[in-house]
Amino acid sequence: MRRIEDVGAFTNTADVVFRFMPCLVAGLAYHIALKKAPDRIVVLKQLYEEEFARAAMEDRDTASVYLTPEISVG
């Protein structure tokens, strides 16, 4: 595991997987709305959760794996 690097200047790119970029933007909008636009919190939180679920769903392993334990006595 590694920590996400700081973006720094506005010309730098965020150290985020491209699938999570819409989630990052929606989360940032939600956190800004907490202080600046409380009337939009519900909509932005729902959008953030949908974007996160979409990105997390693409990040899962879809291979079928069947594990059979070998149990023997002796």
C-alpha positions in Angstrom: 0.0 0.0 0.0 1.1 3.5 -0.6 -0.3 6.9 0.3 -1.8 9.1 -2.4 0.5 11.9 -3.3 -0.5 15.5 -3.0 -1.5 17.2 -6.3 0.5 20.3 -5.6 0.1 22.9 -8.4 -3.2 23.1 -10.5 -1.3 21.8 -13.5 -0.5 18.5 -11.9 -2.7 15.4 -12.2 -4.2 13.7 -9.1 -2.7 10.4 -8.1 -6.0 8.5 -8.6 -7.0 5.6 -10.7 -9.0 6.9 -13.7 -12.1 4.9 -12.7 -12.3 6.8 -9.4 -11.9 10.3 -10.9 -15.7 10.9 -11.1 -16.0 9.6 -7.5 -13.2 12.0 -6.4 -15.0 15.0 -8.0 -18.4 14.1 -6.6 -16.9 13.6 -3.1 -15.1 16.9 -3.3 -18.4 18.7 -4.4 -20.2 17.0 -1.5 -17.6 18.2 1.1 -17.6 21.7 -0.3 -21.4 21.7 -0.1 -21.2 20.9 3.6 -19.9 24.3 4.2 -21.1 26.4 1.2 -24.4 25.0 0.0 -26.2 22.9 2.6 -29.3 22.7 0.4 -27.4 20.5 -2.1 -26.0 18.0 0.4 -28.6 15.3 -0.1 -28.2 15.2 -3.9 -24.4 15.4 -3.9 -24.1 12.7 -1.3 -26.3 10.4 -3.4 -24.2 11.2 -6.5 -21.0 10.5 -4.6 -22.3 7.1 -3.3 -23.4 6.1 -6.8 -20.1 7.1 -8.4 -18.2 5.2 -5.6 -20.3 2.1 -6.1 -19.8 2.2 -9.8 -16.0 2.5 -9.5 -15.7 -0.1 -6.8 -17.8 -2.5 -8.9 -15.4 -2.2 -11.8 -12.5 -2.8 -9.4 -13.6 -6.3 -8.3 -12.3 -9.6 -9.5 -14.8 -11.4 -11.8 -13.0 -14.7 -12.1 -14.7 -17.8 -10.8 -12.7 -19.5 -8.1 -13.7 -22.7 -6.3 -11.6 -23.9 -3.4 -12.1 -27.4 -2.1 -10.3 -28.2 1.2 -8.6 -31.5 1.5 -9.6 -33.1 4.8 -7.8 -36.2 5.7 -7.4 -38.1 8.9 -4.2 -39.4 9.9 
